[in-house]
Amino acid sequence: MNTSAINSTEVVEIIMLKLLAWMRVFVTHIPNIVLEILILIFFYFFSKVGTNFFRERLKSSKTLNLALQSLLVSILKTGLILLGIFLALTVVGLEKLILSLLAGVGIIGLALGFAFRDLAANIISGIFMAVNEPAKYGDWISLKDVSGTLIRINLRDMVIKTADGEIVRVPNKDYMSNSITNFNSLGQRRISIEFDIRFEDDFARIKNELLDKISQIPEIIDTPQASVTFEKFSQSTVTYKLQCWINYPKSSFLETKTQAAQVIKNLMSNKTIGTLYPVRNIMDCGICVCPNEKCSSRENRLPTHKSK
């Protein structure tokens, strides 16, 4: 019993001595720790002030687009924060750790390349997008299954605002592996509306009246000219497509398309385009499916078979 009590006492004394030693080291390094925290706080706010100043200076540049400006600002902010971390580690006395980290950058980079290859692909694609500028901020674009206004291009993703007001973040690597459609690049956008007419309707009259009414919409431009072209034959109708152009984004695409659709609807209301009814083929096989055995229709329609 006495031996176990002595051992417990020794263990407690060893633990207390270790804690006291750590406490002395901690107290000795309190000035350095405080200085390290101050350095990190300084570089955190300095990165914000510096990037804001740098961003304002870049706005006056005529050679750098907004995407490239945003990319440079992000690189500057990341670099300033990393510089603050390295300086803070130096103050604490971890120069050897910094040298080890720098020496192992190649190996770490190789390992991270496999672990974060998607992140690396997004960053590289973001740089390509910033340099090539396939779309400007505010352009209406379509990429994969997402369509909307381009809000911002980050190092990892691009921010798109859809027509429903939703914010969608699309990885930058999708730009490298998919086609991107920019509806603002030419300053014009085409409106296409399909409609059906009957075989007996006068197509020449419908076409002339439709193009005349379409030309009266202020947003529709004269060049390229509006047109009505054949699309396909159906069982009882012929499908045509109205195509007209607007200055985009100066004119609203959806509002102008609605006005053009209203013109077609008015032609239907005025009987210029005949009323279309669904066509159903009813095949009469002469068999009544009525469950009533005394049904006269059943007796009349059931085929008679003569027994031999």
ROGURO-225680 format. One record per residue (C-alpha): residue number from 1; x, y, z; residue in three letters. Coordinates in nm, 4 decimals, padded with zeros to 6 digits, m for minus. Last residue first. Layout:
// ROGURO-225680
- nr | x | y | z | rest
- NUM | X | Y | Z | ALA $
...
//
This chain:
// ROGURO-225680
- nr | x | y | z | rest
- 308 | m07.1340 | m02.5451 | m08.9158 | LYS $
- 307 | m07.1862 | m02.2609 | m08.6791 | SER $
- 306 | m07.2590 | m01.9219 | m08.8232 | LYS $
- 305 | m07.0832 | m01.6357 | m08.6595 | HIS $
- 304 | m07.2511 | m01.3041 | m08.6015 | THR $
- 303 | m07.0459 | m00.9935 | m08.5365 | PRO $
- 302 | m07.1440 | m00.7974 | m08.2287 | LEU $
- 301 | m07.2676 | m00.4551 | m08.3297 | ARG $
- 300 | m07.6446 | m00.4927 | m08.3330 | ASN $
- 299 | m07.6698 | m00.7045 | m08.0210 | GLU $
- 298 | m07.4319 | m00.4799 | m07.8309 | ARG $
- 297 | m07.6139 | m00.1680 | m07.9364 | SER $
- 296 | m07.9353 | m00.3230 | m07.8170 | SER $
- 295 | m07.7852 | m00.3789 | m07.4722 | CYS $
- 294 | m07.9397 | m00.6935 | m07.3234 | LYS $
- 293 | m07.6012 | m00.8459 | m07.2229 | GLU $
- 292 | m07.5012 | m00.5291 | m07.0321 | ASN $
- 291 | m07.1217 | m00.5274 | m06.9972 | PRO $
- 290 | m07.0869 | m00.2692 | m07.2809 | CYS $
- 289 | m06.7719 | m00.3447 | m07.4789 | VAL $
- 288 | m06.9449 | m00.3309 | m07.8144 | CYS $
- 287 | m06.7496 | m00.4867 | m08.0990 | ILE $
- 286 | m06.7824 | m00.3567 | m08.4546 | GLY $
- 285 | m06.4108 | m00.2756 | m08.4958 | CYS $
- 284 | m06.4663 | 00.1001 | m08.5191 | ASP $
- 283 | m06.1311 | 00.2846 | m08.5244 | MET $
- 282 | m06.1447 | 00.6414 | m08.3985 | ILE $
- 281 | m05.8687 | 00.8687 | m08.5313 | ASN $
- 280 | m05.8256 | 01.1793 | m08.3183 | ARG $
- 279 | m05.7411 | 01.5241 | m08.4486 | VAL $
- 278 | m05.6968 | 01.8131 | m08.2043 | PRO $
- 277 | m05.8578 | 02.1333 | m08.3205 | TYR $
- 276 | m05.6829 | 02.4339 | m08.4693 | LEU $
- 275 | m05.8728 | 02.7547 | m08.5253 | THR $
- 274 | m05.7774 | 02.9156 | m08.8535 | GLY $
- 273 | m05.5053 | 03.1762 | m08.8753 | ILE $
- 272 | m05.6462 | 03.4987 | m09.0122 | THR $
- 271 | m05.9450 | 03.4202 | m08.7919 | LYS $
- 270 | m05.9074 | 03.7520 | m08.6066 | ASN $
- 269 | m05.8401 | 03.5621 | m08.2811 | SER $
- 268 | m05.5704 | 03.3562 | m08.4500 | MET $
- 267 | m05.4061 | 03.6697 | m08.5874 | LEU $
- 266 | m05.4272 | 03.8184 | m08.2373 | ASN $
- 265 | m05.2404 | 03.5147 | m08.0960 | LYS $
- 264 | m04.9610 | 03.5624 | m08.3469 | ILE $
- 263 | m04.9257 | 03.9280 | m08.2443 | VAL $
- 262 | m04.9356 | 03.8306 | m07.8759 | GLN $
- 261 | m04.6421 | 03.5942 | m07.9355 | ALA $
- 260 | m04.4429 | 03.8877 | m08.0736 | ALA $
- 259 | m04.5280 | 04.0966 | m07.7675 | GLN $
- 258 | m04.4217 | 03.8144 | m07.5358 | THR $
- 257 | m04.0922 | 03.7783 | m07.7226 | LYS $
- 256 | m04.0328 | 04.1514 | m07.6766 | THR $
- 255 | m04.0949 | 04.1256 | m07.3022 | GLU $
- 254 | m03.8718 | 03.8200 | m07.2653 | LEU $
- 253 | m03.5765 | 03.9637 | m07.4591 | PHE $
- 252 | m03.5778 | 04.3086 | m07.3008 | SER $
- 251 | m03.4121 | 04.5643 | m07.5255 | SER $
- 250 | m03.0686 | 04.7176 | m07.4572 | LYS $
- 249 | m02.9338 | 04.3713 | m07.3776 | PRO $
- 248 | m02.9597 | 04.3005 | m07.6663 | TYR $
- 247 | m03.0701 | 04.4922 | m07.9745 | ASN $
- 246 | m03.3565 | 04.2842 | m08.1108 | ILE $
- 245 | m03.4001 | 04.0310 | m08.3905 | TRP $
- 244 | m03.6853 | 03.8402 | m08.5541 | CYS $
- 243 | m03.7630 | 03.4792 | m08.6398 | GLN $
- 242 | m04.1118 | 03.3356 | m08.6810 | LEU $
- 241 | m04.1134 | 02.9605 | m08.7310 | LYS $
- 240 | m04.3665 | 02.7601 | m08.9298 | TYR $
- 239 | m04.5446 | 02.4312 | m08.8570 | THR $
- 238 | m04.7987 | 02.2929 | m09.1059 | VAL $
- 237 | m05.1125 | 02.1280 | m08.9738 | THR $
- 236 | m05.3316 | 01.8165 | m09.0017 | SER $
- 235 | m05.0934 | 01.5244 | m08.9497 | GLN $
- 234 | m04.7850 | 01.7437 | m08.9093 | SER $
- 233 | m04.5535 | 01.8937 | m09.1683 | PHE $
- 232 | m04.2331 | 02.0617 | m09.0599 | LYS $
- 231 | m04.0331 | 02.3833 | m09.0111 | GLU $
- 230 | m04.1098 | 02.6370 | m09.2845 | PHE $
- 229 | m03.9739 | 02.9901 | m09.2419 | THR $
- 228 | m04.1182 | 03.3244 | m09.1402 | VAL $
- 227 | m03.8674 | 03.6093 | m09.1430 | SER $
- 226 | m03.7720 | 03.9284 | m08.9608 | ALA $
- 225 | m03.4940 | 04.1262 | m09.1260 | GLN $
- 224 | m03.1410 | 04.1379 | m08.9893 | PRO $
- 223 | m03.1458 | 04.4371 | m08.9873 | THR $
- 222 | m03.4842 | 04.6013 | m08.9353 | ASP $
- 221 | m03.4818 | 04.5906 | m08.5542 | ILE $
- 220 | m03.7701 | 04.4728 | m08.3331 | ILE $
- 219 | m03.7859 | 04.6797 | m08.0118 | GLU $
- 218 | m04.0431 | 04.9236 | m08.1507 | PRO $
- 217 | m04.2997 | 04.6526 | m08.2396 | ILE $
- 216 | m04.4573 | 04.7730 | m08.5658 | GLN $
- 215 | m04.2351 | 04.5423 | m08.7733 | SER $
- 214 | m04.4060 | 04.2445 | m08.6093 | ILE $
- 213 | m04.7477 | 04.3566 | m08.7347 | LYS $
- 212 | m04.6284 | 04.3778 | m09.0952 | ASP $
- 211 | m04.4382 | 04.0509 | m09.0696 | LEU $
- 210 | m04.7514 | 03.8746 | m08.9408 | LEU $
- 209 | m04.9815 | 04.0281 | m09.2013 | GLU $
- 208 | m04.7520 | 03.9311 | m09.4890 | ASN $
- 207 | m04.6923 | 03.5775 | m09.3582 | LYS $
- 206 | m05.0599 | 03.5094 | m09.2887 | ILE $
- 205 | m05.1576 | 03.6311 | m09.6365 | ARG $
- 204 | m04.8945 | 03.4142 | m09.8037 | ALA $
- 203 | m04.9913 | 03.1139 | m09.5884 | PHE $
- 202 | m05.3577 | 03.1181 | m09.6838 | ASP $
- 201 | m05.5070 | 02.8545 | m09.4531 | ASP $
- 200 | m05.6339 | 02.5244 | m09.6026 | GLU $
- 199 | m05.3485 | 02.3159 | m09.4670 | PHE $
- 198 | m05.4049 | 02.4520 | m09.1187 | ARG $
- 197 | m05.1549 | 02.6739 | m08.9385 | ILE $
- 196 | m04.9079 | 02.5980 | m08.6606 | ASP $
- 195 | m04.6738 | 02.8278 | m08.4641 | PHE $
- 194 | m04.3057 | 02.8349 | m08.3692 | GLU $
- 193 | m04.1476 | 03.1392 | m08.2052 | ILE $
- 192 | m03.7825 | 03.2433 | m08.2415 | SER $
- 191 | m03.6349 | 03.5670 | m08.1041 | ILE $
- 190 | m03.2783 | 03.6416 | m08.2087 | ARG $
- 189 | m03.0325 | 03.8443 | m08.0034 | ARG $
- 188 | m02.8132 | 04.1404 | m08.0925 | GLN $
- 187 | m02.5154 | 04.3124 | m07.9259 | GLY $
- 186 | m02.2725 | 04.0639 | m08.0807 | LEU $
- 185 | m02.1177 | 03.9395 | m07.7520 | SER $
- 184 | m02.4333 | 03.9722 | m07.5462 | ASN $
- 183 | m02.5826 | 03.6226 | m07.5904 | PHE $
- 182 | m02.2632 | 03.4484 | m07.4808 | ASN $
- 181 | m02.2824 | 03.0713 | m07.5192 | THR $
- 180 | m02.0212 | 02.8578 | m07.3454 | ILE $
- 179 | m01.9109 | 02.5208 | m07.4810 | SER $
- 178 | m01.7976 | 02.2587 | m07.2348 | ASN $
- 177 | m01.4687 | 02.1096 | m07.1093 | SER $
- 176 | m01.2665 | 02.4247 | m07.0417 | MET $
- 175 | m01.5599 | 02.6287 | m06.9097 | TYR $
- 174 | m01.6653 | 02.3365 | m06.6888 | ASP $
- 173 | m01.3244 | 02.3700 | m06.5191 | LYS $
- 172 | m01.4386 | 02.7035 | m06.3749 | ASN $
- 171 | m01.6833 | 02.5327 | m06.1414 | PRO $
- 170 | m02.0365 | 02.6832 | m06.1682 | VAL $
- 169 | m02.1781 | 02.8729 | m05.8712 | ARG $
- 168 | m02.5501 | 02.9430 | m05.9073 | VAL $
- 167 | m02.7277 | 03.2398 | m05.7477 | ILE $
- 166 | m03.1056 | 03.2232 | m05.7954 | GLU $
- 165 | m03.3027 | 03.5270 | m05.9111 | GLY $
- 164 | m03.5416 | 03.3225 | m06.1249 | ASP $
- 163 | m03.3726 | 03.4503 | m06.4428 | ALA $
- 162 | m03.0470 | 03.2978 | m06.3186 | THR $
- 161 | m02.7602 | 03.4801 | m06.1467 | LYS $
- 160 | m02.4241 | 03.3246 | m06.2318 | ILE $
- 159 | m02.1124 | 03.3172 | m06.0112 | VAL $
- 158 | m01.8005 | 03.1643 | m06.1642 | MET $
- 157 | m01.5859 | 02.9180 | m05.9757 | ASP $
- 156 | m01.2478 | 02.8450 | m05.8182 | ARG $
- 155 | m01.0352 | 03.1568 | m05.8741 | LEU $
- 154 | m01.3449 | 03.3748 | m05.8850 | ASN $
- 153 | m01.5397 | 03.5061 | m06.1842 | ILE $
- 152 | m01.8300 | 03.7364 | m06.0967 | ARG $
- 151 | m02.1901 | 03.8232 | m06.1809 | ILE $
- 150 | m02.2490 | 03.6513 | m06.5164 | LEU $
- 149 | m02.6202 | 03.6833 | m06.5888 | THR $
- 148 | m02.8161 | 03.3640 | m06.6467 | GLY $
- 147 | m02.8306 | 03.0200 | m06.8032 | SER $
- 146 | m02.7247 | 02.6937 | m06.6384 | VAL $
- 145 | m02.7603 | 02.3461 | m06.7944 | ASP $
- 144 | m02.4137 | 02.3373 | m06.9536 | LYS $
- 143 | m02.3038 | 02.7004 | m06.9749 | LEU $
- 142 | m02.5400 | 02.9708 | m07.1027 | SER $
- 141 | m02.4484 | 03.3370 | m07.0806 | ILE $
- 140 | m02.6209 | 03.6707 | m07.0289 | TRP $
- 139 | m02.3465 | 03.9299 | m06.9906 | ASP $
- 138 | m02.3345 | 04.1450 | m06.6737 | GLY $
- 137 | m01.9650 | 04.0870 | m06.6088 | TYR $
- 136 | m01.7976 | 04.0186 | m06.9389 | LYS $
- 135 | m01.7862 | 03.6899 | m07.1259 | ALA $
- 134 | m01.5255 | 03.4748 | m07.3037 | PRO $
- 133 | m01.2551 | 03.6882 | m07.1382 | GLU $
- 132 | m00.9388 | 03.5167 | m07.2712 | ASN $
- 131 | m00.7187 | 03.6275 | m06.9787 | VAL $
- 130 | m00.9712 | 03.6001 | m06.6947 | ALA $
- 129 | m01.1130 | 03.2794 | m06.8398 | MET $
- 128 | m00.7677 | 03.1243 | m06.8687 | PHE $
- 127 | m00.6901 | 03.2190 | m06.5074 | ILE $
- 126 | m01.0206 | 03.0703 | m06.3914 | GLY $
- 125 | m00.9439 | 02.7516 | m06.5849 | SER $
- 124 | m00.6114 | 02.7231 | m06.3995 | ILE $
- 123 | m00.7887 | 02.7736 | m06.0669 | ILE $
- 122 | m01.0644 | 02.5228 | m06.1482 | ASN $
- 121 | m00.8134 | 02.2613 | m06.2648 | ALA $
- 120 | m00.6121 | 02.3089 | m05.9451 | ALA $
- 119 | m00.9258 | 02.2602 | m05.7366 | LEU $
- 118 | m01.0135 | 01.9471 | m05.9336 | ASP $
- 117 | m00.6578 | 01.8165 | m05.8912 | ARG $
- 116 | m00.6783 | 01.8627 | m05.5161 | PHE $
- 115 | m00.5526 | 01.5295 | m05.3830 | ALA $
- 114 | m00.3347 | 01.4446 | m05.6810 | PHE $
- 113 | m00.1761 | 01.7880 | m05.7029 | GLY $
- 112 | m00.1653 | 01.8068 | m05.3246 | LEU $
- 111 | 00.0769 | 01.5167 | m05.3191 | ALA $
- 110 | 00.2953 | 01.6673 | m05.5909 | LEU $
- 109 | 00.2848 | 02.0088 | m05.4253 | GLY $
- 108 | 00.3785 | 01.8543 | m05.0928 | ILE $
- 107 | 00.6785 | 01.6853 | m05.2513 | ILE $
- 106 | 00.7902 | 02.0024 | m05.4273 | GLY $
- 105 | 00.7091 | 02.2316 | m05.1358 | VAL $
- 104 | 00.9098 | 02.0142 | m04.8986 | GLY $
- 103 | 01.2106 | 02.2407 | m04.8857 | ALA $
- 102 | 00.9897 | 02.5456 | m04.8313 | LEU $
- 101 | 00.8066 | 02.3734 | m04.5472 | LEU $
- 100 | 01.1312 | 02.2595 | m04.3919 | SER $
- 99 | 01.2705 | 02.6118 | m04.4174 | LEU $
- 98 | 00.9578 | 02.7504 | m04.2510 | ILE $
- 97 | 00.9761 | 02.4919 | m03.9749 | LEU $
- 96 | 01.3416 | 02.5753 | m03.9211 | LYS $
- 95 | 01.2517 | 02.9424 | m03.8872 | GLU $
- 94 | 01.0053 | 02.8603 | m03.6088 | LEU $
- 93 | 01.1291 | 03.1186 | m03.3647 | GLY $
- 92 | 00.8016 | 03.2781 | m03.2603 | VAL $
- 91 | 00.8892 | 03.5874 | m03.4656 | VAL $
- 90 | 00.9617 | 03.3731 | m03.7714 | THR $
- 89 | 00.6219 | 03.2041 | m03.7478 | LEU $
- 88 | 00.4523 | 03.5450 | m03.7464 | ALA $
- 87 | 00.6536 | 03.6540 | m04.0494 | LEU $
- 86 | 00.5483 | 03.3414 | m04.2403 | PHE $
- 85 | 00.1812 | 03.3935 | m04.1481 | ILE $
- 84 | 00.1904 | 03.7609 | m04.2523 | GLY $
- 83 | 00.3432 | 03.6708 | m04.5899 | LEU $
- 82 | 00.0705 | 03.4100 | m04.6441 | LEU $
- 81 | m00.1960 | 03.6765 | m04.5785 | ILE $
- 80 | m00.0290 | 03.9208 | m04.8187 | LEU $
- 79 | m00.0027 | 03.6576 | m05.0935 | GLY $
- 78 | m00.3679 | 03.5555 | m05.0642 | THR $
- 77 | m00.4819 | 03.9185 | m05.0930 | LYS $
- 76 | m00.2566 | 03.9833 | m05.3917 | LEU $
- 75 | m00.3734 | 03.6689 | m05.5741 | ILE $
- 74 | m00.7385 | 03.7611 | m05.5139 | SER $
- 73 | m00.6817 | 04.1161 | m05.6427 | VAL $
- 72 | m00.5094 | 03.9817 | m05.9542 | LEU $
- 71 | m00.8027 | 03.7495 | m06.0281 | LEU $
- 70 | m01.0603 | 04.0257 | m05.9768 | SER $
- 69 | m00.8696 | 04.2487 | m06.2196 | GLN $
- 68 | m00.8529 | 03.9637 | m06.4717 | LEU $
- 67 | m01.2296 | 03.9179 | m06.4507 | ALA $
- 66 | m01.2905 | 04.2928 | m06.4753 | LEU $
- 65 | m01.0869 | 04.3309 | m06.7946 | ASN $
- 64 | m00.7335 | 04.4696 | m06.7944 | LEU $
- 63 | m00.6218 | 04.6979 | m07.0801 | THR $
- 62 | m00.8234 | 05.0081 | m06.9928 | LYS $
- 61 | m00.6912 | 05.0440 | m06.6391 | SER $
- 60 | m00.8756 | 05.2951 | m06.4215 | SER $
- 59 | m01.0451 | 05.0146 | m06.2297 | LYS $
- 58 | m00.7034 | 04.8675 | m06.1479 | LEU $
- 57 | m00.6217 | 05.1515 | m05.9098 | ARG $
- 56 | m00.9475 | 05.0998 | m05.7208 | GLU $
- 55 | m00.8755 | 04.7264 | m05.6899 | ARG $
- 54 | m00.5225 | 04.7937 | m05.5608 | PHE $
- 53 | m00.6591 | 05.0251 | m05.2930 | PHE $
- 52 | m00.9205 | 04.7681 | m05.1932 | ASN $
- 51 | m00.6565 | 04.4925 | m05.2015 | THR $
- 50 | m00.4227 | 04.6930 | m04.9800 | GLY $
- 49 | m00.6904 | 04.7856 | m04.7275 | VAL $
- 48 | m00.8113 | 04.4256 | m04.6983 | LYS $
- 47 | m00.4612 | 04.2753 | m04.6965 | SER $
- 46 | m00.3544 | 04.5358 | m04.4382 | PHE $
- 45 | m00.6456 | 04.4332 | m04.2168 | PHE $
- 44 | m00.5319 | 04.0708 | m04.2108 | TYR $
- 43 | m00.1643 | 04.1707 | m04.2164 | PHE $
- 42 | m00.2067 | 04.3728 | m03.8983 | PHE $
- 41 | m00.4122 | 04.1068 | m03.7222 | ILE $
- 40 | m00.1508 | 03.8425 | m03.8044 | LEU $
- 39 | 00.1327 | 04.0702 | m03.6898 | ILE $
- 38 | m00.0512 | 04.1547 | m03.3669 | LEU $
- 37 | m00.1051 | 03.7846 | m03.2962 | ILE $
- 36 | 00.2653 | 03.7159 | m03.3524 | GLU $
- 35 | 00.3620 | 04.0081 | m03.1288 | LEU $
- 34 | 00.1412 | 03.8726 | m02.8516 | VAL $
- 33 | 00.2973 | 03.5285 | m02.8990 | ILE $
- 32 | 00.6474 | 03.6794 | m02.8939 | ASN $
- 31 | 00.5740 | 03.8751 | m02.5762 | PRO $
- 30 | 00.4171 | 03.5640 | m02.4158 | ILE $
- 29 | 00.7178 | 03.3472 | m02.5047 | HIS $
- 28 | 00.8744 | 03.3438 | m02.1562 | THR $
- 27 | 00.5332 | 03.2942 | m01.9964 | VAL $
- 26 | 00.4716 | 02.9928 | m02.2233 | PHE $
- 25 | 00.8138 | 02.8480 | m02.1502 | VAL $
- 24 | 00.7590 | 02.8965 | m01.7779 | ARG $
- 23 | 00.4125 | 02.7366 | m01.8048 | MET $
- 22 | 00.5549 | 02.4418 | m01.9962 | TRP $
- 21 | 00.8097 | 02.3871 | m01.7193 | ALA $
- 20 | 00.5400 | 02.4191 | m01.4521 | LEU $
- 19 | 00.3223 | 02.1671 | m01.6365 | LEU $
- 18 | 00.6141 | 01.9263 | m01.6621 | LYS $
- 17 | 00.6962 | 01.9656 | m01.2910 | LEU $
- 16 | 00.3304 | 01.9118 | m01.2009 | MET $
- 15 | 00.3174 | 01.5925 | m01.4078 | ILE $
- 14 | 00.6374 | 01.4610 | m01.2481 | ILE $
- 13 | 00.5059 | 01.5436 | m00.8990 | GLU $
- 12 | 00.1765 | 01.3663 | m00.9664 | VAL $
- 11 | 00.3628 | 01.0578 | m01.0895 | VAL $
- 10 | 00.5865 | 01.0633 | m00.7850 | GLU $
- 9 | 00.2868 | 01.0839 | m00.5501 | THR $
- 8 | 00.1196 | 00.7935 | m00.7235 | SER $
- 7 | 00.4361 | 00.5858 | m00.6921 | ASN $
- 6 | 00.4648 | 00.6662 | m00.3221 | ILE $
- 5 | 00.1025 | 00.5649 | m00.2605 | ALA $
- 4 | 00.1587 | 00.2411 | m00.4504 | SER $
- 3 | 00.4634 | 00.1617 | m00.2362 | THR $
- 2 | 00.2817 | 00.2406 | 00.0887 | ASN $
- 1 | 00.0000 | 00.0000 | 00.0000 | MET $
//
